């Protein structure tokens, strides 16, 4: 059997990290099994679906490296992969189910029943095409004219979940449910099931929040004379506080993490370990290693904790593993954004002098811009916290005076020469290195957080460095 899995996002919002994790697990399973990965768009909610959300979702999939073999924008043997193009198909299936006795029109009174039977006669259908809704759903809100599936009451719905094992639903827990609304639009249950049957989906891996829908989809599939796919219900994502992941825990859209400067490789790796690991121990691994090791049956059934701090740490590991040229290319837009303009080639040469040191101190790509901005822009104002913490202490004026004096007579302006004279200051003033170098750092870069001081001064150049030291001394008064 050729594995065929699908991801079916609804374009009613940005791609949630939980949905991205589900997409990644489906993609890994397809690639591991040599199967087919399909992306379709579940857009039957026309009021809330937008082209902007769809574009964002597909762009996020591609950024994460989740390419698809069939589906929207790439095509395939099934023609369309968009539910809004298949409304006639869903209506046809609903009517077939009514004709077979597996479903019925939702009516409450004898008058409604007679009216519908008369309509059936006019349409050349059997009078029994429309039947009265049973008492089992009499207390549910009515959608007159809608079509409901008739749920068999003689046996439970039992299936084998790849992650959760055997799952059973009693028929009393699955009411006759609407498959086609009175306005002719399909419910999620009908559209999703028909698509899975038509596209020959073999495995459905989705969040366990959809577990209550599964018996409905199985009953629909069987009513269509098809065999249901194998299900795997993925554990939900929780925050570090043990509660279901939501906006109160921070960003939840994948595009937010992209904008914050996360690398797709790091996000891919981190999402992959939320409920799974190649060997139970390994944390960082390549995409190819994940494909080789992945198995849906090895996904944990326990909720996984989404920890932004761990993701940031992992992103830093990936940044430090980049080769120098790749790092520089990746941070260019963030550096120019911090500076507020495009940089000339000679200005990038200045950045490259510090690139290795900046790379070692960067966990998120925008941090590189904040570390490097002092190279290109005059200091309009000092970082308020840095100034208060460092520059208001006694003895700072003496440090700046001595630094200015020693650097003014320095014959060669490079990191080693700068370090040799500035390291004389702590001994001469009888103070610690931190009390010496932190004021100089704030004076030159505007912040107490920057690349190493001596290399920063060398890259900045003699004149700008001296000008900034003198300005900071004037600020002290």
N, C-alpha and C positions, 0 to 999 in steps of 0.2 A: 504494500500500500504506500503510495506517495503521500507524504505529509503535506497538508494544505492548511495553513493557519491564516488568520486575518486580524487586522486592527480596524476598528470601525468608530472613529471619533465623531462626535457631534460638534459641528462648528458653531456652538453657542457660547463659547468662551475660549480663553487661551489654553494651551496644552498644560494640564496639571502634571506635576512630577509623578504622581501616582499612576496616571495614564501613560506617561512616558516609560515608567518602569514596566508596566504591563506590555507595552509595545516592544520594549527591549527583550523581555523574556520570550515573547512570541517570535521575534526575529532570530534570537539565539537558537531557539528550538528548530526553526525552519532551516537555518544554516547548518546546524549540527546534523540534522537528519537528511540533508540534501533535498529539502522540500521546497515548497512555494510559499512566499510571504506576500499577502495581499493587503492593500489599503483601500478601503471603501469609505464613503462619506455617508453617515447616518443623518440626513438633513430633513427628515419629515417634519420637524418643528420649524416650519417656515417663518414663523413670527420672530424667532430668536436666532435663527441661523444667518450668518453673514459671510460674505466673501472674504472680509478682512480676517475673521477668525480662522477660516479654512486655510488661507494663505499662511497665517502664523503657525498653525498646526503642522502643515506640510513642510514649512521651512525649518521648524524645530526638529522634525524627524530627520530631515536631511543633514542638519547641523550635527545631530547626534550620530550620524552615519548609518541610519536605519533605512537602507535602500529597499525598494519593493519590486517584486517581479511582475505583479499584476495590480491594476487598480487605477485610481484617478491619476491623470496626467501621463501615465505610461501605457494605459490600455490593456488589452488582453482578450481572450477568446469569448468572454461573456458580454462584450460590448460596453455597456455602461456600468460604472461602479459607484453610482450616486443614487440614493433611494428616491429622491424627488423625480428621477426619470422613470421610475418603475411603479408608479401609483396604479396604473391599469393592471399590472401583474398582481399586485396585492389584492385588488378588488376581485379579480378573476378567481384567485385562490379562495378568498372568503366565500364567494358564491358557490364554489365547488364543494367547500366543506358543509355549507348549508344543504346543498343538494344531496350530499352523501349521508346526511343525518348527524354529522360530527359537530355541527354548529347550528345556531338558530338566531332568528331575529328577536330583538329585545322588545317585547310588548307586555303591557300590563292588564289591559281590559279586553273584554269580549269584543267591544266595538272596534278597537284597534286591530284585533285579530281578523275580524270579518273584512275590514277595510284592506288589510294586507293580502288576504286571500283573493279578494276581488281584483287587486292589482296583479296578483300572480296569474289569475285567469287571463287578464288582458295581455300579459306578457308571454302567455303560452306556457306557463310553468305549472307544475302539479300543485293543487290547492294545499297540500301538506308542506309546501316549501317553507311556509312561515308557521312557526309553532309558538305557543305561549311560554314565557319564561317560567321555570320551576320555582317552587317555594324556597329552594336553597339560596337563592339570591334576591329574595323578595325585599329584603331590608337594605339592599345596596342602592346607591343613587342610580336612577334609571337614565339611560341614554336611548330614548325611544327611536327605533329604526336602526340602532346599532346591531352588530352581529357579535354574538358570544360563542366561545367554544364550550361545548358540553363536556364537563369533566366526569369521566367514569368514576363511580362511587364503589366499585367492587374490589379494588386493589390499590395498594400504595404505588407511588412512583419511586422506583429504586434505580440508582445508577452508581457506577464506580468512579469516584473522583481520583485523579492521579495524585492529588496532594492530600485530600481529606479522607480517602478510603471510601467505604460504602456510605452512601447518603440515602435516606428514605424520607419521603413526604407522604403523610396520610391524605387521602382524598378530601377529607373534611377541612383540611388546611389549605386547599387550593380551590377557591370558588370559581364558578363559571365566569370567565373573564372576557372582556371586550377585545376583539381582534380587529374590528373595523368600526370606526365611529359613524354616527348618523350622517356626518357631512362627507363621508366617503374616504376619509383619511385613515391609514392604518395605524395601529398602535405599535409601540416599540416591539412588543412580543411578536406580532405578525411579520412586520417588515424584517426584523433581524433573523427570524427563523426561516422565512422564505429565502432570504439571501444566502443563509448558510447551506440550505438544501440546494439551491440553484448553482451556487459556486462550488459545491462539493467539498465543503470545509470538513476536515477530518478531526481537528482538535480546536477547542475553544478554551483559551486561557484568559481569564478575566478576574477582576476583583471579587472577593468574597461578598461584597455588599450586593452583588447581583445573584447570589445564591438562591434567594426566594423566587427569582424569575426562571430558574433552570427547570423545575418540573413543568412549568407552562410551556417552555420551549420544547421539551421532550415530548409532551402530549401533542403539541402541534405537529412536530416532525413525524410522529407515528401516524397521526391522522392524515398526513400527506402521503403515507405509504413509504416513507424513507426511514433510514437508520440514523439515529441521532449521533452527533460527533462525540468524541471523548472529551470530557470536561476536566478542567484543572482550575480551581478557584484559589487565586493568589491571596496571601495575607495582606491586610490593609497596612498602610503606612501610618505610624503614630509619631507624635512629637516626642521630644526627650522627657516630657512630663507624663507620658503614658496615655495621652488623649489623642483622638483622631486628628491627623494632620489637617490644619486649616490655616487661614491667613493670620491668626493670632500668633502662630509660630514663626512668622516671617514670610518671605516670598514662597509662593507655591507654583508659579508658572515657570516652565522651563526657559522661556524667553527672558525672564528676569535674571536668571543665573547667567545666561549668555551675555546680557548687558552688563552684569556686575564683573565680568572679566574671568569667568571660569572657562577652562579648556574643555572641548567636547570629549576628549579622551578621558579626562578626569571624571566628568559627570557620568559618562558611560560606565566606567569602572565602579564608581560609587553606587549608582543605581543597581548594578549587577549584584552587589553584595548585600542588598537589602532583601534578605530572605534566602540567599544562596551563596555558596562559595565553592570554588573548584575542588577543594580538599578539606574544607572545614577550618583551615588556618590561614591560607594565603589571602592577603588583602589587596595587593596590587598585582595586576596581571594584564596581559595584552588582550586585545580584541580576539586575536587568533587563538590564544589559550582558552578564552572563555567559550568560544565556539566549539573547540575540541572537547571540553569537559562538561558542557551544559546538559542537564537532564531535568525535565519538568518534575519528574518523580522525586527529585532530590531537593526541591524547593521546600522550605520550612512552612509549616502550617501556622506558626506563631506570628503575631504582628511584628513588623520591622520598624525600628526607630530611625527616623530621618533626623540626623544630627548635622546642622549646618557647620558646626565647628570641625567635625571630622571631614566633611566635604572640603572645607577650606584647607585643612591640613593636606589632604590628598592632592588638591589642586597645586599646592606649593611643591609637593614632591614631583609632580609632572612638569611644572615650570622649570625646576632645577635640573630635570633630566633632559631638557631641550638642548639642542646644539645652539651655539651662540647666534648664528645667523637667523635661525628660526625664531629665537627669542626676540631679537631686534625687530624682525618683520612683524611679529605678533603684537608687540607693544607700541609700534609706531602710531597707530590712530589714537591710542590713549595718551601718549606723550604729547602729541600735537593738540589734543583736546585740552590737556592741562595747561599747555603754553598759550593756547588760544590762536594759533596760526600754524601754517605749514612751515616745516623746517627745511633749510637748504642743505645740500649735500655736505658741505663743510661743517655744518652744525651737527649732523648725524655722526661725523667723525669724532666730535667732542663727546657725544653720548656713548659711542663705542668704547671710549677709554674707560668708562665706568660700567659698561654693560654687564660684565661678569659679576661685579660686586653688587649691582642692583638686582641681578637675577637671583643671587643667593638670598636676598632679603625680600623677595616678592612672593606672595601667596595668591594675590589676585592681580590681573594684568594692569588695572588702573593705578595700582600702587607704584608701578614703575614710573608712570607719569608724574605722580606726586613727588617721588624721590628725585626726579631729573629736572623738574621745572626751574630750579634755582640756576641751572646752567644757561638759561635763555631769557629769563625775565628778571628785571630788577625787583627787589623786595619792596612791594608797596606797603605791606604791614607784616609784622612778625606773628607767628602762631601764638595766639594769646596764652594758651596753657604752657607752652614752652618758655615764653618770656617770663611768666609769673613764677614758674618752677625753677628756672635757671638764672635769669638775668637780674633778679631782685636780691640775690644773696650778696653778702659783704665780700669784698675782694675782687669782684668781677671787673671793675674798672682797671685794677692793677694788671689783671690777666690780659685784658685787651691792649693796654699800653705796652706791655712787654712783648706781646705777640706782634704788634705793629712795628716795634723797634727792631726785633730780630728778623722779621720777614723783609723789611725795607732794605736791609743790607745783604740780602741773600743773592749771591752771584748767579746760581743756577736754579731755575724754577721747575722742579720736578718733585714727585711725591717723596722720594728718599731724602732730598735736601730739606724739604719743608719739615719732614718728621724729625730730622736730626736737630734742628734748632728749636722747634717747639717742645721737644721732650726735655729741654733744659729748664723750662719754666717751672714745673712742679718742684724741682729741687731748689731752684733759686728763691721761689716764693714760699717754700716749705708747705705745700698743699698737695692734695691728692690729684691723680691724673684726671679723674672725672670732673673735679672743680676747675681744671684747666681747659680741657678740651670741649666740654659741653658749651660753655659760653662762646668759644670760638666757632663751634658748629652752628649755634643759633645765629650768631652774627653773620656768618657767611651764607647759610642756606635758608635762614628764616625759621627753622624748626629744629627740635632736638632729635628728630628722626630723619636720617639721611644716610647716603652711602658713607663709607669711611672718610674721616675728615681730611687726611693728607691727600688722598687721591682726588677728593672733591675739589680741594684748593688747586691742585695741579691742573685738573680738567677745566676749571673755571678760568684760570689765567691770573697772572700777577696783578694787573691793573684792577679788574673787577673785585678781586679778593681784597686788595688793600682798601679800595673805596668802601666796601661793605663793612670792613672792620672799623674804619674811621667813622662811618655813619652810625654804627651801633654804639660806639663810644660817645658820640654826641647825644644819642638818645638817652644814655645813662645820666648825662649832665655832669 
